[in-house]
Structure formats: C-alpha cells, structure tokens
Amino acid sequence: MQYSQVEQSIQQTGVLRNMLDKMSGDDLTSAGQLIGRTAEFDSSVSSLSGQNQAEWRWTLPAKPATVDAEILDSAGKVVARPTVTAAASGTFRWTGQLDSGARAPDGAYVLKLTAKTADGTTLQPTLTSLGKVQEVVSREGELWAGLGAAALPLAKLTRIAA
C-alpha cells in the first residue's frame, strides 16, 4: 500500500510539473507580443545599445531647486554627469556621450538623481526606465525582457506603449 502512495505522489508531481511547464510556455508566448514595443519598467537600469539611447523618466514629490544627474556603468562607476532640467517630473535620454567626449560601450546603465529644494531638503526621486523589447526569455521560471544590452524582469513592467 505504501508503494502505491509513493507512486501516486510521483505521478501527481509529474502532472503538476507538466502543468507548470505549459503555463510557463503560455506566459512566454503571451509575453512575445511585447517584442518591438516600448516598455517602461520600475527600474533605474536602462539599455544603451547600437542606435538606441538609454531612457528614463522621473518624478519628485515637490518642485526641486536643483537636480544633479550621474550615469553609472554596470560596475557602479560614474561615467557621465549630464545636465537635466530641475523639474518635478521629466524624461531623460542619454546618447552614451561620456564626460571625456567618447561614446560609452553598449551596456546597462543606471541613472542616479540627487534633487534638493531651495532650503536644501533632499527629494527622493521615483525612476523608471524605458526600452524597446527585442526578445523575451525565461530564466529560472521568471520572464525577462531583453532590451538590447540589458534585460529586465517582466515583474517590473509598469507600462507598454505602441
């Protein structure tokens, strides 16, 4: 009797595994509809790739007096300090131009904003990144959007544009 219970448990596990594999395949097929579309992610990481600029959006809880920006590479090194508009919200596109004047290599880059009010109070920005989805892959059961030189989990997807 115990053997049949073990056998039944093994069969149930196999059935569950098949169901999960089918669901993952269906999810991947559905997510494939994102390819070629611009997606926005809850992330400060954006992709600089070929002719595609890295792009971010930000919002601040109040109008800042100053906003300083830094672009960091995947190692966390500051590679550029671009000028951004001191506004409560905005979009920033980076062509990859480094402080040295050269172009940054394709890769994943982070935008770091430091915003302050006129009295010096630091404002915490909310950042999102945008990119054109080039592929959708499954990594260890989680779906990711390939944006050229960077990939972001679809769990962080916040908006899709045409």
Secondary structure, DSSP 8 states (H G I E B T S, - for coil): -HHHHHHHHHHHHHHHHHHHHHHHHHHHHHHGGGTTSEEEESSSEEEEBTTB-EEEEEE-SS--SEEEEEEE-TTS-EEE--B---SSEEEEEE--B-TTSSB--SEEEEEEEEEE-TT--EE--EEEEEEE--EEEEETTEEEEE-SS-EEEGGGEEEEE-
